[in-house]
């Protein structure tokens, strides 16, 4: 009598390769273009226009989130979850805005993002536009420095769609960033200045940007010296 034995093999679930998680890619913005006057809005009233935002598809993305901020008030005017790469929003004319796009999918906890772009929404009869609020570069907000730090180079970026020469005033203090500026921090023509600091202190700073006719204020940043 003969016995035939069949031998089979199988792999356990633990030996199989895990399925990789595909993280969403970063978004490329199209329009409104950066640091420019937006004249493509459709006027809906004497003080408001409908603006269309456009961006490219990003990899591994099924949901986009748009953030639009009025830079005069620092208030977010829109934060919506979208499945398309275009969005319309009615905004108040004559104001500067920033916008950016975040990308998400249902599999990943990571989030992609675009750069932040700025634009001015055109307004009838307005011939001179206020400079964009300065973008504070260094120190970063809530940055912490070691206690042997004696001086820092404040640095920022100023832009103006009218392409006029800009001057800056730096508000720098230990209270709230809104105290009267020191004399040496008034009417600066470049976009950086060295300041002295001391240990065990909290500092606030912001920048006023002027084109000679109108001016704007940046956000207030805070940093610490241990």
Secondary structure in CASP SS format (residue, H / E / C, confidence):
PFRMAT SS
TARGET T0000
AUTHOR 0000-0000-0000
METHOD secondary structure of the structure
MODEL  1
X C 1.00
X C 1.00
X C 1.00
X C 1.00
X C 1.00
X C 1.00
X C 1.00
X C 1.00
X C 1.00
X C 1.00
X C 1.00
X C 1.00
X H 1.00
X H 1.00
X H 1.00
X C 1.00
X C 1.00
X C 1.00
X C 1.00
X C 1.00
X C 1.00
X C 1.00
X C 1.00
X C 1.00
X C 1.00
X C 1.00
X C 1.00
X C 1.00
X E 1.00
X E 1.00
X E 1.00
X C 1.00
X C 1.00
X C 1.00
X C 1.00
X E 1.00
X E 1.00
X E 1.00
X C 1.00
X C 1.00
X C 1.00
X E 1.00
X E 1.00
X E 1.00
X E 1.00
X C 1.00
X C 1.00
X E 1.00
X E 1.00
X E 1.00
X E 1.00
X E 1.00
X E 1.00
X E 1.00
X E 1.00
X C 1.00
X C 1.00
X C 1.00
X C 1.00
X C 1.00
X C 1.00
X C 1.00
X E 1.00
X E 1.00
X E 1.00
X E 1.00
X E 1.00
X E 1.00
X E 1.00
X E 1.00
X C 1.00
X C 1.00
X C 1.00
X C 1.00
X E 1.00
X E 1.00
X E 1.00
X E 1.00
X E 1.00
X E 1.00
X E 1.00
X E 1.00
X C 1.00
X C 1.00
X C 1.00
X E 1.00
X E 1.00
X E 1.00
X E 1.00
X E 1.00
X E 1.00
X E 1.00
X C 1.00
X C 1.00
X C 1.00
X E 1.00
X E 1.00
X E 1.00
X E 1.00
X E 1.00
X E 1.00
X E 1.00
X E 1.00
X E 1.00
X C 1.00
X C 1.00
X C 1.00
X C 1.00
X C 1.00
X C 1.00
X C 1.00
X E 1.00
X E 1.00
X C 1.00
X C 1.00
X C 1.00
X E 1.00
X E 1.00
X E 1.00
X E 1.00
X E 1.00
X C 1.00
X C 1.00
X C 1.00
X C 1.00
X C 1.00
X C 1.00
X C 1.00
X C 1.00
X C 1.00
X C 1.00
X C 1.00
X C 1.00
X C 1.00
X E 1.00
X E 1.00
X E 1.00
X E 1.00
X C 1.00
X C 1.00
X C 1.00
X C 1.00
X E 1.00
X E 1.00
X E 1.00
X C 1.00
X C 1.00
X C 1.00
X C 1.00
X C 1.00
X E 1.00
X E 1.00
X E 1.00
X E 1.00
X E 1.00
X E 1.00
X E 1.00
X C 1.00
X C 1.00
X C 1.00
X C 1.00
X C 1.00
X C 1.00
X C 1.00
X C 1.00
X C 1.00
X E 1.00
X E 1.00
X E 1.00
X E 1.00
X E 1.00
X E 1.00
X E 1.00
X C 1.00
X C 1.00
X C 1.00
X C 1.00
X C 1.00
X C 1.00
X C 1.00
X C 1.00
X C 1.00
X H 1.00
X H 1.00
X H 1.00
X C 1.00
X C 1.00
X E 1.00
X C 1.00
X C 1.00
X C 1.00
X E 1.00
X E 1.00
X E 1.00
X E 1.00
X E 1.00
X C 1.00
X C 1.00
X C 1.00
X C 1.00
X E 1.00
X E 1.00
X E 1.00
X E 1.00
X E 1.00
X E 1.00
X E 1.00
X E 1.00
X E 1.00
X E 1.00
X C 1.00
X C 1.00
X C 1.00
X C 1.00
X E 1.00
X E 1.00
X E 1.00
X C 1.00
X C 1.00
X C 1.00
X E 1.00
X E 1.00
X E 1.00
X E 1.00
X E 1.00
X C 1.00
END
